[in-house]
Amino acid sequence: MLWGVNGPQIHLTFAPGLQLFVAAERRRPRAPFVTDGVSTLGHVVESLGVPLTEVGRLLVDGRPVPVSHVPAAGEHVEVEAVERPQEVPGAPLRFLLDVHLGTLARRLRLLGVDAAYESEDIGDPALAALSAAERRVLLSRDRGLLRRREIWAGGYVYSDRPDDQLRDVLGRFGPPLAPWTRCTACNGPLQDADKDAVREHLEHGTRRTYDVFAQCVACGRVYWRGAHHARLQAIVDGAVREFGTAAA
């Protein structure tokens, strides 16, 4: 059996998709690591920078083990990435995005995906508590936030580009899409609106040019196919073509 200065030595191999989280010297297969002999495997993995939200199976000498497994000297641990598409317990599938993911939130809403978003930084404890209270998948690029135990479920957003972020989330979680059914401003549901009923919300040029409107039930915002519609339609068409599934 192998022991380091402070405890048993194990060997770790991280899946390629997880290597961005760990230091360079840990990326090679069977990299040695000295544990304290009492910490769980889940704690060891997180201590090396990998949020458990991104971890799939944990294999010790080829056999699956839970995150509560306490590694022993000489064990070879393989850390796999979470499977895609990922199944999330409970229904319906809903998301919560942190303050840095506003564009992603608006694009998910454009596709009819329930995506709550905090436009102000309410702090990690409050975000984690909201995820648990509303059973929402917390999306973030903050590894520390995703390591908080109280979150319902979470997912790291791997890119800082909105186009790639959207593809990442849709490909990973596979939410049903229902384009043009949610308010991109507040996440509320949209309903068809009569032009006369929303006339007071419209500028003169809009009243003269457009006849088809929708209105948010929650905040009252009015929508029509204006100058930006072609760009938004392209986002919708691309997402539906690659990931489209009908909402129930």
N, C-alpha and C positions, 0 to 999 in steps of 0.2 A: 504494500500500500504506500502511496505517495503522500507526504506531508510537507507543507511549507513551513515558514517560520511561525505563522499564526494559526494554522489549521490545515485541514485536508486540501490537497490540490486536485482540481478537476480539470477537464478539458472541454472547451466550448467551441461549437461550430454554429455560426449564424447563417441563416438563409441570405442569399444575395440581396433581397429586398430590404433586409434589416440592417445591412452593414453601414448604411449612412448614419445610423444612430450611435455606433460604437467607435472607440478610438482605433486608429490605424493598426496598432499592434494586436488588437483583438479580432481582426477581420480574417486572418488566415485560419484554415481548418485546424481544429484541435488545439486552439490557443490555450495555454495553461492559465489557470486562475486559482488563487488561494482563497478559500472560504473560511468563515469563522467556526464552521462545524455545527451551527445552530440555525442559521438563516435558511429560509425556504428558497426553493429554486426561483419562485416568482420574485422574491426580494433581490436575489442575486442578479437576475436578468434586468430588473429595473435599475439597480445600482450601476449597471454598465451603460445606462442611457436609453434602454429600449422600453417604451410604454407597453404595458401588457395588452392594451387595446389593439396592438399591431401583431401580437404573437398568436400563432396557431398552436399546433401540437408541440409538446415538449417530449423529446425522446431521450431516455437514459439507456445507453448501451442497446439502442434499437427498440426499446419498449416504451409505450406512452406512459407518462406520469402526470399527476396534477401539479398545479403551481405550488401546492403545499408540501411537495416532496422536499426533504432535506438531503442535499447531495452528500455522498460519501467519497472518501479519497479514491482516486483512480477512475471515477466514472467519466464517461464521455457523454456530454449533453449536446443534443442537436436542437436548435431553436428554429422552428419553422415559422414562416409568415402566415398570417391569417388567410384562410381560404376565401376565394372570390368566385362567385358572389357570396357575400357573407350573410348568414341568417342571424337576425336579431330577435331575441325573445319578445313576445308580446306584440300587440297590434293596437292601433295602426302604426306604421312606420313614420316617425316624426323626427325632425332635426332641431338642434339648437346650435347656432353659430356664434363664435366670439366676435369681439369688436373689430377684428382685423379682416373679417370675411364678408363685408357688406355686399360686394359685387356678386360673390357666389350665392349669397342669400337671395338677392333679387333675381338671379337667373333660375334658381330652383323654384322660386315662387312663380316665375313666368311659365314654368312647365307644370304648374299645379301641385308642386311638392310642398308639404307643410314644413316651413322653415322659419322658426322663430329666430330673431336676431336682436342682439343688444347693441344699439348704436353708440352707447356710452360704456366705458369700462366700469362694470359693477363689481369687479374683483373675482378672483378664482373661486373663493368659497361660495359666493352667491350663484355663480354660474353652475358649479357642481351641484348645489342644492336644487336649483331650478331643473337641471337635467333629471335628477332623481324624482322630484315632485311631479313633473309632467311626463316622465318616462320618455325622454327625448334622447336621441343619439347626439352627443356633444361633438361637434367638429371644430378642430383647432389645429394650428401649427405650433402650439405651445406644449412641449413635451411634459413640462411640470404640471400643467393643468390636467392633462390626460392621465397622470399618475394618481390623481386624487381618488381615494377609495369610494367616495360617496356617489360618483357619477353613475347614471343608469347604464349607459353604454357610450362608447366613444370611437372616434376615428381620426387619425392624423391626416391632415391635408398635405400632400407631398410636394405640391408645386406652389409657386407664388404667382402663376399666370392663371387668370380666371378661366380661360378656355380649357386648360389642362385640369384645373380644379374640378370643373363641372364633369368632365369625362371620368375623372378619378372617382368621384362620389357616385355617379350614376352606375359605373361599372362595378363598383364594390358592393353597393347596397341594393341596386335594382329597384328603386321606388317606382310605383305606378305613376305614369305621366298623364296629366290632364291639362294640356296647355290652355292658357287664357282663362283660367277659372279662379285665380288668386290675385289679390292686390299685391303688386310688387313693393308697395310702400309699407304696408302694415301686416300682410299675410292673411288678411280677411278674405272671405269668399266674394266673388263677383256675381252679379246678376244683370240680366238684360235691363236696359233702362230706356224709357220713352224720352224722346228728344225734348218734349215740352216739360217733362218732370225734372230734367237736369239743366234747363235753359239758363237758370240763374248762375250756374257754375261755369258757363262757357263764355269765351270772348266772342265778339261779333263775327270775326273771320271764321272761327270754328263753327258757329251756328250756321253760317252761310254755306260752308263747304262740306260738312259731314252730317250724316243722318243716322248712323248706327253707333250706339253707345252702350257701355256697361258701367255699373257703379258698384263700389265696394259697400257691402252691407255693414261693415264695421266702422270705417272712417269716412265714408261718403265720397271718396275720391272718384272722379269720373274718367273713363277711358274711351278712346276712339282711335281709329287707325290713322294716326298722324304721320309726321315726317320721318319718325324713327321706326315705323312699322316694318319696313323691309329688312332692316338690320335685325330686329327682334325676331321676325319670321324666319330668318336664316338660322338663328340660334335654335329655334324650336324645331325646324325641319331637320337640322343635323342631329339633334338629340333623339328625336322620334325615329329617325332612320336607323340610328345605331343602337339605341337602348329602349325604344318605345314598347311599353306594355300598357294596356288599357287599365285605367282606374276602375275599381269596383263601384 
